[in-house]
Amino acid sequence: MAQKLSPDLAVGILREIIVALVRKDGPALSTHQLGVYLTCYLKDGDHTVRGLAAELNVSKSVITRALDKLGELDLAKRRPDPTDRRSVLVDSTPAGIALMNELKSISQIAMKNSAGSSEQAA
């Protein structure tokens, strides 16, 4: 049976993940950039600026700025939408996939560490 995550434990895991990224000198992403990145990599399907803005409840300009930074870091790339010339689609990149794999690995370690420390506290 899956263990229910308390808010304190969830925030602790998030902190461990962020600290690990900082220590590894990972990309310095804002919360908006991280939100766009995670949405693109964890939710299936094509992603557009309009769709990402709706999903994250922010303006299209916020998404555009986030994608500009993600593009500079080679974590995502844009391409024209073949079905709508006014729209662009967001694609993954090898560097973006590598970061996602690293995030998953760091997350697994953080969850294991948190599970061990919560068992010791019990």
C-alpha distance (Angstrom), angle and dihedral (degrees) to the residues before:
residue distance angle dihedral
M1 . . .
A2 3.80 . .
Q3 3.77 116.3 .
K4 3.80 115.0 -121.5
L5 3.78 111.9 -119.8
S6 3.78 116.3 -129.1
P7 3.81 117.3 -142.2
D8 3.81 90.2 -112.9
L9 3.80 91.7 51.8
A10 3.82 92.4 46.3
V11 3.81 91.9 51.2
G12 3.80 90.0 46.4
I13 3.81 90.5 53.6
L14 3.81 90.7 47.8
R15 3.81 89.6 51.3
E16 3.81 91.9 50.2
I17 3.81 90.7 50.8
I18 3.81 93.1 49.4
V19 3.81 93.0 45.5
A20 3.81 90.2 50.1
L21 3.81 90.8 51.6
V22 3.81 91.4 48.5
R23 3.81 91.3 49.5
K24 3.80 91.1 49.2
D25 3.81 88.1 51.1
G26 3.79 89.7 -117.8
P27 3.79 121.3 175.3
A28 3.81 114.4 -63.8
L29 3.80 101.4 -122.9
S30 3.79 126.9 177.3
T31 3.79 118.9 -132.6
H32 3.82 89.5 -101.2
Q33 3.79 92.0 51.3
L34 3.79 91.9 45.6
G35 3.81 90.8 48.2
V36 3.80 91.7 52.3
Y37 3.80 92.1 44.5
L38 3.81 94.4 49.4
T39 3.81 92.7 44.7
C40 3.80 91.5 51.7
Y41 3.78 94.2 47.4
L42 3.80 101.0 38.1
K43 3.81 102.8 39.0
D44 3.78 117.0 69.5
G45 3.77 123.3 -128.3
D46 3.77 137.2 44.9
H47 3.79 116.9 -42.5
T48 3.79 124.6 -147.6
V49 3.78 130.2 -176.2
R50 3.80 89.5 -111.7
G51 3.81 92.6 48.6
L52 3.80 93.5 47.3
A53 3.81 90.9 48.4
A54 3.81 90.2 52.6
E55 3.81 92.9 44.8
L56 3.81 93.3 50.4
N57 3.82 95.3 34.6
V58 3.80 94.1 -125.8
S59 3.79 134.4 116.6
K60 3.79 122.8 -83.3
S61 3.81 88.8 -115.3
V62 3.83 89.8 60.3
I63 3.81 89.1 53.1
T64 3.81 91.7 46.3
R65 3.82 91.9 52.6
A66 3.81 90.8 46.9
L67 3.81 91.0 49.8
D68 3.81 90.1 48.5
K69 3.82 89.6 58.1
L70 3.82 93.7 41.8
G71 3.80 88.0 51.2
E72 3.83 91.8 50.3
L73 3.81 88.2 53.0
D74 3.83 91.2 45.2
L75 3.82 90.5 -122.1
A76 3.81 94.5 123.2
K77 3.77 137.8 7.5
R78 3.77 134.7 -156.4
R79 3.78 127.9 -133.9
P80 3.79 132.2 177.9
D81 3.80 116.0 -90.1
P82 3.82 104.5 -116.4
T83 3.82 90.9 -149.9
D84 3.83 97.6 47.1
R85 3.80 121.0 32.3
R86 3.82 90.9 -162.4
S87 3.79 92.2 60.2
V88 3.79 136.7 67.3
L89 3.78 129.4 -153.3
V90 3.79 123.8 -139.3
D91 3.79 117.2 -132.0
S92 3.78 134.6 -170.3
T93 3.78 123.0 -111.6
P94 3.80 131.3 -152.2
A95 3.83 89.3 -107.1
G96 3.81 90.5 49.6
I97 3.79 91.6 49.9
A98 3.82 90.3 48.4
L99 3.82 90.7 52.0
M100 3.82 90.8 49.2
N101 3.81 90.4 51.6
E102 3.80 89.3 49.4
L103 3.82 91.0 48.7
K104 3.80 90.6 51.4
S105 3.80 91.2 49.9
I106 3.81 92.4 47.5
S107 3.82 90.0 46.7
Q108 3.79 91.9 52.3
I109 3.81 91.2 52.0
A110 3.82 92.1 45.6
M111 3.80 91.6 50.2
K112 3.81 91.6 48.3
N113 3.82 90.8 48.9
S114 3.81 91.3 47.9
A115 3.80 92.7 47.4
G116 3.79 89.7 51.5
S117 3.79 93.6 48.5
S118 3.83 92.6 46.6
E119 3.82 90.1 51.5
Q120 3.81 90.1 50.8
A121 3.81 90.6 50.4
A122 3.81 91.7 51.9
